[in-house]
Amino acid sequence: MNKVDDILEKVNDLFMKYGIKSVSMDDIARKLGISKKTLYLYVDNKADLINKSLQLHLISEKQNILEVCRKSIDPIDEMLNIARYIASMLRQMNPSTVYDLQKYYGDSWKIMESLHQEHIYGVIKENIDRGVELGLYRRNLESDIIAKFYVGKSLILVDEDIFPAKKYKREKLFLEFISYHIHGIASKKGLELLEKHLSEKTEA
């Protein structure tokens, strides 16, 4: 990892832990143990820092999700493992992080949202196609449409008007969402496998 990526990774950790609006460039420089002048050698301003740290975060998230998929034994197991991975990420994230992005750094949010949707759409579509082929999901599902449903509905989970963070835990919402998704597309065989995987995880 080069110097810039190391800085951006640490900055992203700060944003996830404390939110974005409450962390100043002075705070960031102090936490990194460098001067603000040195920090500005790598970024133009806070908005630029946010963009670059988010881009690095998305690259890392994409790699992690692909690794989760690689280690999963079937499409049902894959969906459950993706859910657990994202839930663990949400558990570590300050609820104000997404709100700050949406309200104060809309351009950065739109970029992140677009790239995230594109990647997640591909992962879910491939999962559905394999699940149908293996008989785990209902036949004749339109994977393109269902994957877009998935992406669209997932955005509701971070909508403060519908699910305010003070009332709903993000990780709990996402796990409920995954259960809703699988039950909506699974065949009888898939539902039986889902129960098997859930019981194995409970016993582990």
JOURJO-V475975 format. One record per backbone hydrogen bond with DSSP energy under -1.0 kcal/mol. CO is the residue of the C=O (numbers start at 1). NH is the residue of the N-H. E is the energy in kcal/mol with one decimal. If there is no record, write none. Layout:
co: [CO CO]
nh: [NH NH]
e: [E E]
This chain:
co: [2 3 4 5 6 7 8 9 10 11 12 13 14 15 16 20 24 25 26 27 28 29 35 36 38 39 39 45 46 47 48 49 50 51 52 53 54 55 56 57 58 59 60 61 62 63 64 65 66 67 74 75 76 77 78 79 80 81 82 83 84 85 86 87 94 96 97 98 99 100 101 105 106 107 108 109 110 111 112 113 114 115 116 117 118 119 120 121 122 123 124 125 126 127 128 129 130 131 131 132 136 141 142 143 144 145 146 147 148 149 150 151 155 156 159 164 164 169 170 171 172 173 174 175 176 177 178 179 180 182 185 187 188 189 190 191 192 193 194 195 196 197 198 199 200]
nh: [6 7 8 9 10 11 12 13 14 15 16 17 18 19 94 23 28 29 30 31 32 34 39 40 41 42 43 49 50 51 52 53 54 55 56 57 58 59 60 61 62 63 64 65 66 67 68 69 70 71 78 79 80 81 82 83 84 85 86 87 88 89 90 91 97 100 101 102 103 104 105 109 110 111 112 113 114 115 116 117 118 119 120 121 122 123 124 125 126 127 128 129 130 131 132 133 134 136 137 135 187 143 146 147 148 149 150 151 152 153 154 155 158 159 163 167 168 173 174 175 176 177 178 179 180 181 182 183 184 186 138 191 192 193 194 195 196 197 198 199 200 201 202 203 204]
e: [-2.3 -2.2 -2.7 -2.5 -1.9 -2.5 -2.5 -1.8 -1.7 -2.5 -2.6 -1.9 -3.0 -2.1 -4.1 -1.1 -2.3 -2.5 -2.4 -2.7 -2.2 -2.4 -2.0 -2.0 -1.5 -1.5 -1.2 -2.2 -2.7 -2.3 -2.4 -2.5 -2.4 -2.2 -1.9 -2.1 -2.6 -1.9 -2.3 -2.8 -2.5 -2.1 -2.4 -2.6 -2.2 -1.9 -2.2 -2.5 -2.2 -1.8 -2.5 -2.1 -2.1 -2.5 -2.6 -2.2 -2.3 -2.3 -2.7 -2.6 -2.0 -1.8 -2.7 -2.0 -2.2 -3.1 -2.0 -2.7 -2.5 -2.7 -1.2 -2.2 -2.4 -1.9 -2.5 -3.0 -2.3 -2.3 -2.6 -2.5 -2.2 -2.1 -2.9 -2.7 -1.6 -2.1 -2.8 -2.6 -2.1 -2.0 -2.5 -2.5 -2.2 -2.4 -2.6 -2.0 -2.0 -2.4 -1.5 -1.2 -2.4 -1.1 -2.7 -2.5 -1.6 -2.4 -2.6 -2.3 -2.7 -3.1 -2.2 -1.0 -1.2 -1.8 -3.2 -1.8 -2.4 -2.2 -2.4 -2.1 -2.0 -2.3 -2.4 -1.9 -2.4 -2.5 -2.8 -2.4 -1.2 -2.4 -3.1 -2.7 -2.1 -1.9 -2.4 -2.2 -1.8 -2.7 -2.6 -2.3 -2.1 -2.3 -1.9 -2.0 -1.5]
